Amino acid sequence: MSEGLPLTGLRVLDLTRHLPGPYATLLLADLGAQVDKLEEPSGDPARALPFGTKESASYFAGLNRGKRSLVLDLKRKGGPEALLRLAGHYDVLVEGFRPGVMERLGLGHATLLAAHPRLVVCALSGFGQTGPDRLRAGHDLGYQARAGVVGYAGGTGGPGIPGGQLADVGGALFAVVGILAALQERTRTAKGRVVDVALADAATAFLHMHLATHLLGGLPLVPGRDILNGGLPCYRLYRTRDNQQLAVAALEPRFFTALCERLGRPELAAPCYEGGAEADAVHRALEALFATETLATWEARLAGLDACVEPVRAPDAVAEDAQFRARGLFVEGPGGERRMATPLRLGPLPEAGPPPLGAHSRDVLTEAGFSEAEIRALGVH
């Protein structure tokens, strides 16, 4: 735990794996919470992704720095009972199992709250705790597809695979919001609650404005033809001579007018918003114009212009971006390794890196009041 941070003193028991849950608890850790990660004897599968040894996998390291690792075999006799007892030592428990798994272990949400009324339980699952598909398996691409995010994407050739895990990260963010709200409620009621977050639900949030417009006004949602997914020339991607791209997001007329004037084509500004053939003509003109120079040349020509135009960076170049570096999003760790911070951070990153599997099992159990004999009986050495 880090002193002086908003969540200093908060204790979180993390039963999640892969991306959504670990990212949620990483945010809590960066805000000062002590996060103890409960793993099965073989460890979080993310320890072996995407390459390398289980002890050094970069995927796992990026999501689990600053946490402690506890190995507890919930299939072993006494394991579920130990977890139920252990949960009373925490403020928050985050689990990412499919609905019904915790109940089969004798650790259902009602059981946890009956034993520990102040506990906040966050259940983070693909389709939530209710509904006909609550037991359905899934991954981020499927959640985005089901929620309409993939289908609403613009461009030619039909929808493609999104570049980021919007459902997973969005679900993590909603989980943190729900957890913090439940903790605030607990200060009034002295009672915890269950926070039910579905990753598929979270994906729909990225279309909130569009879906709300459709529901309230009956307007159709047309992939590639609406104002924010490629329907206007002032809000599109344009390829440059060196096969790079510029993101033109000059949505408001004042921005697009400024861009057209800098390009020496002020006559393109007004027809942009007329739709139909006029807008298509502006789009073709800009495509032809941007294709005449390299991305670097366009960056130089548009330097200082306040028109919402940015280069499309390759992902591996983002860490060198001066703005992000100045914001402290990419920093050097205690061992000289490059580390990525979470955007919501109110203090320095925890010094500790990712925990070795089970490195803190004995410490965590001892702190919770387990005797030496009880710890040995659980297979902890």
For each residue, the residues with C-beta under 8 A, 3 or more apart:
1: 5 8 9 32 33 34
2: 5 8 32 347 348 350
3: 8 32
4: 8 32 347
5: 1 2 8 31 32 346 347
6: 31 32 346
7: 10 28 31 32 33
8: 1 2 3 4 5 32 33
9: 1 32
10: 7 28 32 33 34 91 92 183
11: 33 34 36 89 90 91 92
12: 25 28 29 33 34 35 36 90 91 92 93 94
13: 36 38 86 87 89 90 92 93 94
14: 21 22 25 35 36 37 38 67 94
15: 21 38 93 94 95 96 97
16: 20 21 22 24 25 94 95 96 124
17: 21 22 44 45 46 96
18: 21 22 44 45 46 96
19: 22 23 46 63 140 165 168 169 172
20: 16 23 24 96 124 168 169 171 172 175 199
21: 14 15 16 17 18 24 25 94 95 96 124 172 175
22: 14 16 17 18 19 25 26 37 44 46 63 64
23: 19 20 26 27 63 168 169 172
24: 16 20 21 27 28 94 122 124 171 172 173 175 176 179
25: 12 14 16 21 22 28 29 33 35 37 67 94
26: 22 23 29 30 35 63 64 65 66 67 342
27: 23 24 30 31 172 173 176 342 344
28: 7 10 12 24 25 31 33 35 92 176 179
29: 12 25 26 32 33 34 35 65 66 67 350
30: 26 27 66 341 342 344 345 349 350
31: 5 6 7 27 28 344 345 346
32: 1 2 3 4 5 6 7 8 9 10 29 346 347
33: 1 7 8 10 11 12 25 28 29 92
34: 1 10 11 12 29 68
35: 12 14 25 26 28 29 66 67 68
36: 11 12 13 14 67 68 69 70 90 360 364
37: 14 22 25 44 64 67 68 69 70 355
38: 13 14 15 70 71 72 83
39: 43 44 69 70 71 72 357 358
40: 43 71 72 73 74
41: 71 73 379
42: 45
43: 39 40 47 54 71 357
44: 17 18 22 37 39 47 60 64
45: 17 18 42 48 49
46: 17 18 19 22 49 57 59 60 63 64
47: 43 44 54 55 57 60 357
48: 45 52 53 54 57
49: 45 46 57 59 60
50: 57 58 59
51: 57 58
52: 48 56 57 58
53: 48 56 57
54: 43 47 48 57 357
55: 47 356 357
56: 52 53 61
57: 46 47 48 49 50 51 52 53 54 60 61
58: 50 51 52 61 62
59: 46 49 50 62 63
60: 44 46 47 49 57 63 64 354
61: 56 57 58 64 65 353 354
62: 58 59 65 339 340
63: 19 22 23 26 46 59 60
64: 22 26 37 44 46 60 61 67 354 355
65: 26 29 61 62 333 339 349 350 352 353 354
66: 26 29 30 35 349 350 351 352 353
67: 14 25 26 29 35 36 37 64 352 354 355
68: 34 35 36 37 355 359 360 363 364
69: 36 37 39 355 356 357 358 359 360 361
70: 36 37 38 39 358 360 361 364 365
71: 38 39 40 41 43 357 358 361 380
72: 38 39 40 79 82 83 86 361 378 380
73: 40 41 76 79 378 379
74: 40 79 80 83 105
75: 79
76: 73 79 378 379
77:
78: 81 82 377 378
79: 72 73 74 75 76 82 83 378
80: 74 83 84 105 106 107
81: 78 84 85 106
82: 72 78 79 85 86 365 370 374 378
83: 38 72 74 79 80 86 87 105 107
84: 80 81 87 88 106 107 111 112 115
85: 81 82 88 368 370
86: 13 72 82 83 89 90 364 365 368
87: 13 83 84 90 93 112 115 116 119
88: 84 85 115 116 119 368
89: 11 13 86 367 368 369
90: 11 12 13 36 86 87 93 119
91: 10 11 12 118 119 120 183
92: 10 11 12 13 28 33 119 120 121 122 179 183
93: 12 13 15 87 90 112 119 120 121 122
94: 12 13 14 15 16 21 24 25 122 124 175 179
95: 15 16 21 102 121 122 123 124
96: 15 16 17 18 20 21 123 124 125
97: 15 101 102 125
98: 101 125 126 134 135 137
99: 123 125 128 129 134 135
100: 103 104 135
101: 97 98 104 105
102: 95 97 105 107 108 109 112 123
103: 100 106 107 108 111
104: 100 101
105: 74 80 83 101 102
106: 80 81 84 103 111
107: 80 83 84 102 103 111 112
108: 102 103 111 112
109: 102 112 113 121 123 194
110: 113 114
111: 84 103 106 107 108 114 115
112: 84 87 93 102 107 108 109 115 116 119 121
113: 109 110 116 117 119 121 192 193 194
114: 110 111 117
115: 84 87 88 111 112
116: 87 88 112 113 119 192
117: 113 114 190 191 192
118: 91 186 190 191 192
119: 87 88 90 91 92 93 112 113 116 192
120: 91 92 93 179 182 183 186 192 193 195
121: 92 93 95 109 112 113 192 193 194 195
122: 24 92 93 94 95 175 178 179 182 194 195 197
123: 95 96 99 102 109 129 194 195 196 197
124: 16 20 21 24 94 95 96 171 172 175 197 199
125: 96 97 98 99 128 129 134 197 198 199
126: 98 136 137 138 143 198 199 200
127: 131 133 134 135 136 138 198 199 200
128: 99 125 131 134 196 197 198 200 201
129: 99 123 125 134 194 196 198
130: 134 196
131: 127 128 134
132:
133: 127 136
134: 98 99 125 127 128 129 130 131
135: 98 99 100 127
136: 126 127 133
137: 98 126
138: 126 127 142 143 146 199 200
139: 142 143
140: 19 143 144 165 166 167 168 199
141: 144 145 150 161 162
142: 138 139 145 146
143: 126 138 139 140 146 147 167 168 199 200 202 203
144: 140 141 147 149 150 162 166 167 203
145: 141 142 149 150 151
146: 138 142 143 200 203
147: 143 144 167 200 201 203 204 206 207
148: 151 152 204 207 211 221
149: 144 145 152 153 162 166 167 203 204 206 207
150: 141 144 145 153 159 160 161 162
151: 145 148 159 223
152: 148 149 207 210 221 223 226 229
153: 149 150 159 160 162 223 224 229
154: 223 224 225 226 229 230 231 236
155: 160 224 230 237
156: 224
157: 160
158:
159: 150 151 153 223
160: 150 153 155 157
161: 141 150
162: 141 144 149 150 153 165 166
163: 315
164: 169
165: 19 140 162 168 169
166: 140 144 149 162 169 170 202 203 206
167: 140 143 144 147 149 170 171 199 200 202 203
168: 19 20 23 140 143 165 171 172 199
169: 19 20 23 164 165 166 172 173
170: 166 167 173 174 199 202 203 205 206
171: 20 24 124 167 168 174 175 197 198 199 201 202
172: 19 20 21 23 24 27 124 168 169 175 176
173: 24 27 169 170 176 177 202
174: 170 171 177 178 197 201 202 205
175: 20 21 24 94 122 124 171 172 178 179 195 197
176: 24 27 28 172 173 179 180
177: 173 174 180 181
178: 122 174 175 181 182 195 197
179: 24 28 92 94 120 122 175 176 182 183 195
180: 176 177 183 184
181: 177 178 184 185 195
182: 120 122 178 179 185 186 192 193 195
183: 10 91 92 120 179 180 186 187
184: 180 181 187 188
185: 181 182 188 189 191 193
186: 118 120 182 183 189 190 191 192 193
187: 183 184
188: 184 185
189: 185 186
190: 117 118 186
191: 117 118 185 186
192: 113 116 117 118 119 120 121 182 186
193: 113 120 121 182 185 186
194: 109 113 121 122 123 129
195: 120 121 122 123 175 178 179 181 182
196: 123 128 129 130
197: 122 123 124 125 128 171 174 175 178 201 202
198: 125 126 127 128 129 171 201 202
199: 20 124 125 126 127 138 140 143 167 168 170 171 202 203
200: 126 127 128 138 143 146 147 167 203 204
201: 128 147 171 174 197 198 204 205
202: 143 166 167 170 171 173 174 197 198 199 205
203: 143 144 146 147 149 166 167 170 199 200 206
204: 147 148 149 200 201 207 208 211
205: 170 174 201 202 208
206: 147 149 166 170 203
207: 147 148 149 152 204 210 211
208: 204 205 211 212
209: 212 213
210: 152 207 213 214 221 226 228
211: 148 204 207 208 214 215 221
212: 208 209 215 216
213: 209 210 216 217 219
214: 210 211 217 218 219 220 221
215: 211 212
216: 212 213
217: 213 214
218: 214
219: 213 214
220: 214
221: 148 152 210 211 214 226
222: 225 226 231
223: 151 152 153 154 159 226 229
224: 153 154 155 156 229 230 231
225: 154 222 229 230 231
226: 152 154 210 221 222 223 229 230 231
227: 231 232 235 251
228: 210 231 235 251
229: 152 153 154 223 224 225 226
230: 154 155 224 225 226 235 236
231: 154 222 224 225 226 227 228 235 275 279
232: 227 235 236 251 272 273 279
233: 236 248 268 272 279 282 283 286
234: 248 249 250 251 255 256 259 272 273
235: 227 228 230 231 232 248 249 250 251
236: 154 230 232 233 248 283 286
237: 155 245 246 247 248 312
238: 245 246 248 286 287 290 291
239: 243 244 245 287 290 291
240: 243 244 245 246 290 291 293 294 295 297 298
241: 291 292 293 294 297
242: 294 295 296
243: 239 240
244: 239 240 294 295 311 312
245: 237 238 239 240 295 311 312
246: 237 238 240 290 295 298 309 310 311 312
247: 237 309 310 311 312
248: 233 234 235 236 237 238 259 286 308 309
249: 234 235 308 309 310
250: 234 235 255 256 258 259 307 308 309
251: 227 228 232 234 235 255 256 308
252: 255 256
253: 256 257 269 273
254: 257 258
255: 234 250 251 252 258 259 306 307 308
256: 234 250 251 252 253 259 260 269 272 307
257: 253 254 260 261 266 269
258: 250 254 255 261 262 305 306 307
259: 234 248 250 255 256 262 263 302 305 307 309
260: 256 257 263 265 266 267 268 269
261: 257 258 264 266 269
262: 258 259 301 302 305 307
263: 259 260 268 289
264: 261
265: 260 268 285 289
266: 257 260 261 269
267: 260 270 271
268: 233 260 263 265 271 272 282 285 286
269: 253 256 257 260 261 266 272
270: 267 273 274
271: 267 268 274 278 279 281 282
272: 232 233 234 256 268 269 278 279 282
273: 232 234 253 270 279
274: 270 271 278 279
275: 231 278 279
276: 279 280
277: 280 281
278: 271 272 274 275 281 282
279: 231 232 233 271 272 273 274 275 276 282 283
280: 276 277 283 284
281: 271 277 278 284 285
282: 233 268 271 272 278 279 285 286
283: 233 236 279 280 286 287
284: 280 281 287 288
285: 265 268 281 282 288 289
286: 233 236 238 248 268 282 283 289 290
287: 238 239 283 284 290 291
288: 284 285 291 292
289: 263 265 285 286 292
290: 238 239 240 246 286 287 293 298
291: 238 239 240 241 287 288
292: 241 288 289
293: 240 241 290 297 298 301
294: 240 241 242 244 297 298
295: 240 242 244 245 246 298 299 311
296: 242 299 300
297: 240 241 293 294 300 301
298: 240 246 290 293 294 295 301 302
299: 295 296 302 303 311
300: 296 297 303
301: 262 293 297 298
302: 259 262 298 299 305 307 309
303: 299 300
304:
305: 258 259 262 302 309
306: 255 258
307: 250 255 256 258 259 262 302
308: 248 249 250 251 255
309: 246 247 248 249 250 259 302 305
310: 246 247 249
311: 244 245 246 247 295 299
312: 237 244 245 246 247
313: 317 318 321
314: 317 318
315: 163 318
316: 319
317: 313 314 320 321
318: 313 314 315 321 324
319: 316 324 325 330 338 340
320: 317 325
321: 313 317 318 324 325
322: 325 326
323: 326 327
324: 318 319 321 327 329 330
325: 319 320 321 322 328 329 330
326: 322 323
327: 323 324
328: 325 331 341 345
329: 324 325 340 341 343
330: 319 324 325 338 339 340 341
331: 328 338 339 341 349
332: 336 337 338 339
333: 65 336 337 338 339 349 353
334: 351 353
335: 353
336: 332 333
337: 332 333 353
338: 319 330 331 332 333
339: 62 65 330 331 332 333 349
340: 62 319 329 330
341: 30 328 329 330 331 345 349
342: 26 27 30 345
343: 329
344: 27 30 31
345: 30 31 328 341 342 349
346: 5 6 31 32
347: 2 4 5 32
348: 2
349: 30 65 66 331 333 339 341 345
350: 2 29 30 65 66
351: 66 334
352: 65 66 67 355
353: 61 65 66 333 334 335 337
354: 60 61 64 65 67
355: 37 64 67 68 69 352 359 360
356: 55 69 359
357: 39 43 47 54 55 69 71
358: 39 69 70 71 361 380
359: 68 69 355 356
360: 36 68 69 70 355 363 364
361: 69 70 71 72 358 364 365 375 380
362: 365 366 375 380
363: 68 360 366 367
364: 36 68 70 86 360 361 367 368
365: 70 82 86 361 362 368 370 374 375 378 380
366: 362 363 369 370 375
367: 89 363 364
368: 85 86 88 89 364 365
369: 89 366
370: 82 85 365 366 374 375 378
371: 374 375
372: 375 376
373: 376 377
374: 82 365 370 371 377 378
375: 361 362 365 366 370 371 372 378 380
376: 372 373 379 380 381
377: 78 373 374
378: 72 73 76 78 79 82 365 370 374 375
379: 41 73 76 376
380: 71 72 358 361 362 365 375 376
381: 376
